Amino acid sequence: MIEVLNINNDGFFPIIDFSFKNNGSSSVILWQFSLEIISREINNRPILDFKYRIDAPRTAGSDALVASSNQLIIQVTNNGWGLARGCELLFIEPTVSSLFPEEAIRVTANIASGETKDIMTLDLADIKTERFNATHEQSMLRDREDLEKSFSSYLEWNSHMTVKNGYPEGYLEQSYKKYKREKRVEFKKKWFRSLKKKVNEKIDATENADGALALIPISQPKISWMCRDVRNNLYQGFDDVAGPGNAGDLYMSRDKFIYEESITQSGELPKNLQYCCIVNPESTTSKHTYAISSIVPSGNTKLFRIMMGATKSCSFDAKLALSIDGSKDVETEPVSINIWNPRNSNWDQHFLDGDKIRQKMIDLKHSKGNTPSSTEDEWLIKEWRWLEDKLTDYPFIKPTD
């Protein structure tokens, strides 16, 4: 008797737990596991991802790469497996929404699966100086009020800084002054950039005439969107518009969009590879078989765990089966499996099909002999041991995988 116990969809690919109970009077040998696809369907839901960019060379500053241009370009990529039809898109960010006309921040487009296209170009040449200055001053004053109101919370958070608790006399007051000074410096940098001289203590929009460039920070821009797929199903979302770098800030001056990308040092992270059974939903192959070897005594129950993956987002109905003692098969009732795997998931950097692992092991044996020697490169020995360990259980995975 074979029975599906659980389908866990918490991870990227679903994990299926099933059991086999030997109700016979003698031990049996399980020699093959098979997965039979009864029906399959690719998930054609559009998945839209948005980015902004500035088409200008980046120059290196003290702690950032800086690019500036009078134009900000918004692009969309459809990482789903189906067409986004009649997609209505609206750029939403308080400052930009107030400065630009609606026809500049609202568009309609069809976006094919895998397509990346520019959908908006915001040009500061269309903005009047008077309107920018008024928006800068209003936004800056609101931000200044919020900053000043936030200072009182510092005293509450640090009320423990008393002489009784071992702090010097007046330590909280000095710390509070330093905190306010640092926050006000950050505030100035957020709303102005010094061109000819240091920014004065006084903060208002007229400082632009004295050599400080007035800036408006553009934070958390979003796109509200709505579209239909090829079957006329309606989808909608409200998503962030990402910047061109890993970390950076976007500003608007009177005539330039400015992107400051933080300069960070990062190395390549090690890949935490897992192996699983990969199904191609576009393949005509309906049955996948895997050689196994397991003895189950009479009356005992054997538990199995398998991870099922697919090359695309899809759903399929399948039967799991075990071959016993040479010819007899036992199989489950059909189970429904849903897999979410958009174009930009980079799944192949984290998951390997077990059959490919086996082929890689064969290739290594042909090139290096049956076992690697101690003189081999360290990475090769580690890879060999990893492959050997995975092949011990394939196609099944250990409970800790």
C-alpha positions in Angstrom: 0.0 0.0 0.0 1.4 3.4 -1.0 -0.1 6.7 0.4 0.7 10.4 0.0 1.0 11.8 3.5 1.7 15.5 2.9 2.6 18.0 0.2 4.6 20.9 1.6 4.6 24.1 -0.5 6.5 26.3 2.0 9.7 26.1 0.0 10.5 27.1 -3.6 9.6 23.7 -4.9 7.0 21.4 -3.2 8.1 18.5 -1.1 6.0 15.3 -1.1 6.0 12.9 1.8 4.6 9.4 1.1 4.7 6.0 2.6 4.7 2.3 1.6 3.4 -0.3 3.9 4.2 -4.0 3.3 1.0 -5.9 4.2 2.5 -9.1 2.8 3.8 -12.1 4.7 7.4 -11.7 3.5 9.9 -8.9 2.8 9.7 -7.1 -0.5 12.3 -5.3 -2.6 11.5 -1.9 -4.0 13.6 -1.4 -7.1 12.0 1.5 -9.0 10.1 4.7 -8.3 8.1 6.3 -11.1 6.2 9.6 -11.5 3.4 9.5 -14.1 2.1 12.9 -15.3 -1.6 12.5 -16.1 -2.2 16.1 -17.1 -0.2 19.4 -17.1 -0.8 23.0 -17.7 1.7 25.9 -17.8 0.8 28.9 -15.6 0.5 31.8 -18.1 0.0 34.5 -15.4 2.0 37.6 -16.3 4.6 38.7 -13.6 5.7 42.3 -14.0 8.9 43.7 -12.5 9.8 47.4 -12.7 13.0 49.3 -12.7 14.1 52.9 -13.3 17.4 54.0 -14.9 19.3 57.1 -15.9 21.1 56.8 -19.2 24.3 58.7 -18.3 27.8 57.7 -17.4 28.4 57.2 -13.7 31.2 59.1 -12.0 32.9 58.0 -8.8 32.4 60.1 -5.7 33.8 59.6 -2.2 31.3 56.9 -1.3 29.0 56.6 -4.3 28.7 56.3 -8.1 26.7 59.2 -9.4 24.7 59.4 -12.6 22.5 62.4 -13.6 20.3 63.3 -16.5 17.2 65.3 -17.2 15.4 62.1 -18.0 14.3 59.2 -15.8 13.3 56.1 -17.8 10.9 53.5 -16.4 11.1 49.9 -17.8 9.1 46.8 -17.2 9.9 43.1 -17.6 7.3 40.4 -17.9 8.9 37.5 -16.0 5.7 35.4 -16.3 5.1 32.7 -19.0 2.2 34.5 -20.7 1.3 37.8 -22.4 0.3 40.8 -20.3 -2.5 42.1 -22.5 -3.8 45.7 -22.4 -1.6 46.5 -19.4 -2.5 49.8 -17.7 0.4 51.3 -15.7 0.5 54.3 -13.4 3.7 55.6 -11.9 3.0 56.7 -8.2 5.3 58.8 -6.1 4.0 61.9 -4.3 6.5 64.4 -5.8 6.6 63.1 -9.3 2.8 62.6 -9.4 2.4 66.3 -8.4 4.9 67.7 -10.9 4.2 65.7 -14.0 0.9 65.6 -16.0 -1.0 62.4 -15.9 -0.3 61.5 -19.5 3.4 61.4 -18.6 3.0 58.9 -15.8 0.1 56.7 -17.2 0.6 54.3 -20.1 -1.1 51.3 -21.7 1.0 48.5 -23.4 1.1 44.8 -24.3 4.1 43.1 -22.7 5.1 39.7 -24.1 6.4 36.9 -21.9 10.2 37.6 -21.3 10.0 41.0 -22.8 11.7 44.1 -21.3 10.6 47.4 -22.6 10.8 51.1 -21.7 7.3 52.3 -20.9 7.8 55.9 -19.6 10.3 58.7 -20.0 10.0 61.5 -17.4 11.7 64.7 -18.7 12.4 67.5 -16.3 12.5 69.9 -19.3 8.7 69.8 -19.1 8.7 71.1 -15.5 8.5 74.9 -14.7 11.1 76.3 -12.3 8.5 78.0 -10.1 6.6 74.8 -9.7 9.7 72.8 -8.7 10.8 75.4 -6.2 7.3 75.5 -4.6 7.2 71.7 -4.4 10.7 71.6 -2.9 9.9 74.1 -0.2 6.6 72.5 0.8 8.0 68.9 0.9 11.1 70.0 2.8 9.1 71.9 5.4 6.9 68.8 6.0 10.0 66.6 6.4 11.6 69.2 8.7 8.5 69.2 10.9 8.5 65.4 11.1 12.2 65.4 12.0 11.8 67.9 14.8 8.8 65.9 16.2 10.9 62.7 16.2 13.6 64.2 18.5 11.5 63.7 21.7 11.5 60.0 21.2 15.3 59.9 21.6 14.9 61.1 25.2 12.3 58.4 25.9 14.5 55.6 24.4 17.5 56.7 26.4 16.0 57.7 29.7 18.2 55.1 31.3 21.3 57.3 30.8 21.4 58.6 34.4 24.1 59.0 37.0 22.4 56.3 39.0 23.0 53.8 36.1 26.7 54.7 35.8 26.5 57.5 33.2 28.4 60.8 33.7 26.6 63.9 34.8 24.9 65.5 31.8 25.6 62.6 29.5 22.0 62.3 28.2 21.9 66.1 27.4 25.2 65.9 25.5 24.2 62.8 23.6 20.8 64.4 22.7 22.6 67.5 21.3 24.9 65.3 19.2 22.0 63.2 17.9 20.1 66.3 16.8 23.1 67.8 15.2 23.8 64.6 13.2 20.2 64.3 12.1 20.1 67.9 10.9 23.3 67.4 8.9 21.7 64.3 7.3 18.6 66.4 6.6 20.6 69.1 4.8 22.3 66.5 2.7 18.9 65.0 1.8 17.5 68.3 0.5 20.6 70.2 -0.7 24.0 69.5 -2.3 26.8 72.0 -1.8 28.2 73.3 -5.1 30.4 76.3 -4.2 30.4 76.4 -0.4 29.2 74.6 2.6 25.4 74.7 3.2 24.6 77.3 5.8 22.5 76.7 8.9 19.6 78.5 7.4 17.4 76.1 5.3 15.1 77.4 2.7 14.7 77.3 -1.1 16.5 80.6 -1.6 19.8 78.9 -0.7 19.9 77.6 -4.3 20.9 81.1 -5.4 23.8 81.0 -2.9 25.4 77.9 -4.4 23.5 74.9 -2.9 21.6 72.7 -5.3 18.0 72.1 -4.1 17.1 68.4 -4.2 13.9 66.5 -3.7 14.4 62.9 -2.6 12.3 60.4 -4.5 11.6 57.5 -2.2 9.8 54.2 -2.8 8.4 54.9 -6.3 5.7 52.4 -7.3 3.7 51.3 -10.2 0.0 50.5 -10.0 -0.9 48.1 -12.8 -3.7 46.0 -14.2 -3.8 43.6 -17.2 -5.3 40.5 -18.6 -3.7 37.2 -19.7 -4.4 35.3 -23.0 -7.5 33.8 -21.3 -8.9 37.2 -20.3 -8.2 36.6 -16.6 -7.7 39.9 -14.8 -4.5 40.6 -12.7 -3.4 43.7 -10.9 -0.7 44.8 -8.6 1.0 47.7 -6.7 4.8 47.1 -6.9 8.0 48.9 -6.2 10.1 50.4 -8.9 13.7 49.2 -8.2 16.8 51.2 -8.9 19.6 50.2 -11.3 22.0 49.2 -8.5 22.1 47.0 -5.4 21.6 50.0 -3.1 21.3 53.7 -3.9 19.2 56.9 -3.6 17.3 58.8 -6.3 16.9 62.6 -6.2 15.4 65.3 -8.4 16.9 68.7 -8.9 15.4 71.5 -11.0 16.9 70.1 -14.2 18.4 66.7 -13.3 17.5 63.3 -12.0 20.4 62.1 -9.8 21.1 58.5 -8.8 23.7 57.9 -6.2 24.7 54.2 -6.0 26.4 53.2 -2.8 29.9 51.7 -3.3 29.9 48.3 -1.5 32.3 45.4 -1.5 30.7 42.1 -1.9 31.9 38.6 -2.8 30.0 35.8 -4.5 27.9 33.9 -2.1 28.4 30.1 -2.0 25.5 28.3 -3.7 23.4 26.2 -1.4 22.6 23.5 -4.0 19.7 21.1 -3.6 18.8 18.2 -5.9 15.3 17.3 -7.0 13.2 15.7 -9.8 12.7 18.3 -12.5 9.7 18.1 -14.9 9.5 19.9 -18.2 5.8 20.8 -18.6 6.3 21.2 -22.3 7.7 17.7 -22.8 5.7 14.9 -24.2 7.2 12.5 -21.8 4.5 11.4 -19.3 6.4 8.9 -17.2 9.7 9.5 -15.3 11.4 6.4 -13.7 14.2 6.2 -11.2 16.1 3.2 -10.1 16.1 2.6 -6.3 16.9 -0.3 -3.9 15.1 -0.7 -0.6 14.0 -3.8 1.3 10.8 -3.5 3.4 10.2 -6.4 5.9 6.7 -7.8 6.4 4.4 -5.5 8.3 6.8 -2.5 8.2 6.2 1.0 6.8 8.9 2.8 4.7 8.7 6.6 4.5 9.9 8.6 1.4 10.4 12.2 0.7 10.8 13.7 -2.8 11.1 17.3 -4.1 9.4 18.0 -7.3 10.5 20.9 -9.5 9.6 22.2 -13.0 11.3 24.4 -15.6 8.3 26.7 -15.7 5.4 27.7 -13.4 2.8 25.0 -13.9 0.3 22.7 -12.3 0.0 18.9 -13.0 -1.8 15.9 -11.8 0.4 12.9 -11.2 0.6 9.4 -9.7 3.5 8.1 -7.7 4.3 4.5 -8.0 6.8 1.9 -6.6 7.8 -1.3 -8.4 8.0 -4.4 -6.2 9.9 -7.6 -6.7 10.5 -7.3 -10.4 7.1 -6.7 -11.9 4.3 -5.6 -9.5 3.5 -1.9 -9.2 1.7 -0.1 -6.5 0.6 3.5 -7.1 -1.1 6.4 -5.3 -4.3 8.1 -6.2 -3.7 11.2 -8.5 -2.3 14.2 -6.6 -2.3 17.8 -7.7 1.0 19.6 -7.7 1.4 23.4 -8.2 4.8 24.9 -9.0 5.7 28.5 -9.1 8.8 29.2 -11.2 8.9 32.5 -13.0 11.5 33.5 -15.6 13.7 35.4 -13.2 13.8 32.9 -10.3 17.3 31.6 -11.2 16.2 28.3 -9.9 19.0 26.5 -11.7 21.5 28.2 -9.5 20.0 26.5 -6.4 18.5 23.3 -7.7 19.9 20.4 -9.7 18.1 17.7 -11.4 19.2 14.4 -9.9 19.8 12.8 -13.3 22.2 15.6 -14.1 24.1 14.9 -10.9 24.4 11.3 -11.9 25.7 12.2 -15.3 28.2 14.6 -13.7 29.4 11.8 -11.5 29.9 9.6 -14.5 31.8 12.3 -16.3 34.1 12.8 -13.3 34.8 9.1 -13.2 35.8 9.1 -16.8 38.1 12.0 -16.5 39.6 11.3 -13.0 39.2 7.6 -12.4 36.9 5.9 -9.9 37.9 8.1 -7.0 39.6 11.4 -6.7 43.1 11.3 -5.1 44.4 13.6 -2.4 46.5 15.4 -5.0 43.4 16.6 -6.8 42.2 20.2 -6.3 40.3 20.7 -3.1 37.2 21.9 -4.9 37.0 18.7 -6.9 37.2 16.5 -3.8 34.4 18.5 -2.1 32.3 18.3 -5.2 32.9 14.5 -5.5 31.9 13.9 -1.9 28.8 16.1 -2.4 27.7 14.1 -5.5 28.3 10.8 -3.8 26.2 11.8 -0.8 23.3 13.0 -3.0 23.3 9.9 -5.2 23.0 7.7 -2.1 19.3 8.8 -1.7 18.3 10.0 -5.2 15.5 10.5 -6.2 14.5 10.9 -2.6 15.8 13.5 -0.2 16.7 13.3 3.4 14.4 14.9 6.0 17.1 17.5 6.7 17.5 18.6 3.0 
